[in-house]
């Protein structure tokens, strides 16, 4: 099935957009567009999996006294009718750069170009907004959901005045990814930053009954897809001789086993992303390419704001020292840091940002 390609080039006059070069109809291919979803969705081969049990044990401690209760919920397929709270990105005023101290200047990304997978909504979109606010001149959003991705790209361009392109492509499609990266590099003239944010999750599925087709699909998206995009971008960075920064979105689930949900495949996939990050960092350091990972804890995205997860969310919050879920913008500062020269000596690192959850 053919995918759609959308390009938005906005002038500095807010709200105006001019379509730039379009590709020929056969430029991109996708594998079943609409199957993949942004980070932290839950789905099965034929239907949405239930991600909450009929009852979930909750243990709390008050002044050392142990209390236990059962949280009862009506299990439902995990679908969200709400949207992530959105704040319009603010345009970067380049004239302020000359007034920045050397330390502050290292956190800017003036003139750079970023590729962001899974950037149509949620965490990926928020990180795209963050990069726009610190000076990137161009962003290419890759997402399998055309309507969401196109709308996000258009609004980001209108809000900030930067050149934003959208490619509707599945991260499992090697040829489609290669075409998208090739076109973005040709259009912008360079690629400096990659944020690998696309992924899915299956949860509350016992290992002994895990469907092998579901297992293979999740690994193919979360691990192989991540690698295919990193590989395509790294080739461009290597050929340019300018290096760059690759940021893989992993998860604390790659380092700890989550409670109470059973999700062996997701955990294994994110552990794979973390180890792959370290391996690529050592291989590509010689080319000036830094590769790091961000491992979020439990995030309060729209896809988690559903009745079926309310019981588990109470447990997640209770086990988090900060007593809250992460906000959709809580990864932004870390993403900017890893993308910028402020982290020039950091590579192969797995940055856990979880409100302290993994400390207990």
Buried (B, 14 or more C-beta within 10 A) or exposed (E): EEBBBBBBBBEEEEEEBEEEEEBEEEBBBBBEBEBBBBBBBBBBEEEBBBBBBEEBEBEEEEEEEEEEEEBEBEBBBBEBEEEBEEEEBEBBEEEEEEEEEEEEBBBBBEEBBBBBBBBBBBBBBBBBBBBBBBBBBBBBBBBBBBEBBBBBBBBBBBBBBBBBBBBBBBBBBBEBBBBBBBBBBEBBEBBBBBBBBBBBBBBBBEEEEBBEEBBEBBBBBBBBBBBBBBBBBBBBBBEBEBBBBBBBBBBBBBBBEBEBBBBBBBBBBBBBBBBBBBEBBEEBBEBBBBBBBBBBBBBBBBBBBBEBBBBBBBBBBEBBEEEEBBBBBBBBEBBBBBBBEBBEEBBBBBBBBBBEBBEE
